[in-house]
Structure formats: C-alpha cells, structure tokens
Amino acid sequence: MTLFKQIALVVSMIIVVMLGAVMYINYTSAKQDMLNSLYETTVNNISTISSKIAQDGGHEALVISTIDSEFDAGYYSLIEYTSSDGMFTYKQVDDEKVEGVPSWFIDFYRYRSGENYK
C-alpha cells in the first residue's frame, strides 16, 4: 500500500469518526431540547388547568366539566384530580386502541414510559 493510500485511509477514518461524533452530539442535544420543551409545555398546561379549577371554586360538576373539556382536546392520555381535602377524586383515562397499531406495541410503550394504568 502506498503512502498516499495510507494517508487517504487515515484521513477518511478521521472524517468518519468526526462525523459520527457530531451526529451523536446533535442527536443528544436535540433530544434534550425536545424533552425540555415538552416538560415546559406540560407544566404550563397543568398550571392552566389548575387555575381553571381554582376559579371554579372546587364544585364537582365544574371540575368534571373542566377536566373533560381539557381531556377531549386530545393532548392527554390521563388526567387525575384529587381535591385538597381528599373527599373528591376524578380520573379521566384514554385507553382507546388505535386502529392498525398492535396491542403488544401499545403495552410495550406504556411499560417503557411508566404508564401503568389500564
């Protein structure tokens, strides 16, 4: 093997390693940004729901209608409410099967994401 081929091989290896490192760094930073954005959005949504329920004065019918209206928007798979005195609890769960998605995949996803409800 000539010196030129050896240098070309080493340079190619360096470029491949650098490309792999850059791709890994981009992937991890993009993933972290998405998780942070999702967390902030979730916190904002929880604050909004909490303020709506607080404005209702804690009346059961108003709490149920507020939770149902937020849940029907389709962004949540579970909303659980317990009053501050523990006397009233309401839970809304979306366990509807998606057409075309195998149940083993949904169960695997719920297991991996920590969703233990059914």
For each residue, the residues with C-beta under 8 A, 3 or more apart:
1: 5 6
2: 5 6
3: 6 7
4: 7 8
5: 1 2 8 9
6: 1 2 3 9 10
7: 3 4 10 11
8: 4 5 11 12
9: 5 6 12 13
10: 6 7 13 14
11: 7 8 14 15
12: 8 9 15 16
13: 9 10 16 17
14: 10 11 17 18
15: 11 12 18 19
16: 12 13 19 20
17: 13 14 20 21
18: 14 15 21 22
19: 15 16 22 23
20: 16 17 23 24
21: 17 18 24 25
22: 18 19 25 26
23: 19 20 26 27
24: 20 21 27 28
25: 21 22 28 29
26: 22 23 29 30
27: 23 24 30 31
28: 24 25 31 32
29: 25 26 32 33
30: 26 27 33 34
31: 27 28 34 35
32: 28 29 35 36
33: 29 30 36 37
34: 30 31 37 38
35: 31 32 38 39
36: 32 33 39 40
37: 33 34 40 41
38: 34 35 41 42
39: 35 36 42 43
40: 36 37 43 44
41: 37 38 44 45
42: 38 39 45 46
43: 39 40 46 47
44: 40 41 47 48
45: 41 42 48 49 70 75
46: 42 43 49 50
47: 43 44 50 51
48: 44 45 51 52
49: 45 46 52 53 66 67 70 79
50: 46 47 53 54
51: 47 48 54 55
52: 48 49 55 56 66 70
53: 49 50 56 58 62 63 66 67 81
54: 50 51 57 58
55: 51 52
56: 52 53 59 62 63 66
57: 54 62
58: 53 54 63 83 84 88
59: 56 62 63
60: 63 64 88 90
61: 64 65
62: 53 56 57 59 65 66
63: 53 56 58 59 60 66 67 81 83 88 90
64: 60 61 67 68 90
65: 61 62 68 69
66: 49 52 53 56 62 63 69 70
67: 49 53 63 64 70 71 79 81 90 92
68: 64 65 71 72 92
69: 65 66 72 73
70: 45 49 52 66 67 73 75 76 79
71: 67 68 76 79 92 94
72: 68 69
73: 69 70 76
74:
75: 45 70
76: 70 71 73 79 92 94
77: 93 94 115
78: 91 92 93 94 115 117
79: 49 67 70 71 76 91 92
80: 89 90 91 92
81: 53 63 67 88 89 90 91
82: 86 88 89
83: 58 63 86 87 88 89
84: 58
85: 88
86: 82 83 89
87: 83
88: 58 60 63 81 82 83 85
89: 80 81 82 83 86
90: 60 63 64 67 80 81
91: 78 79 80 81
92: 67 68 71 76 78 79 80
93: 77 78 117
94: 71 76 77 78
95: 117 118
96:
97: 101 103 106
98: 101 106
99:
100:
101: 97 98 105 106
102: 105 106
103: 97 106 107
104: 107 108
105: 101 102 108 109
106: 97 98 101 102 103 109 110
107: 103 104 110 111
108: 104 105 111 112
109: 105 106 112 113 115
110: 106 107 113 115 116
111: 107 108 115
112: 108 109
113: 109 110
114:
115: 77 78 109 110 111
116: 110
117: 78 93 95
118: 95
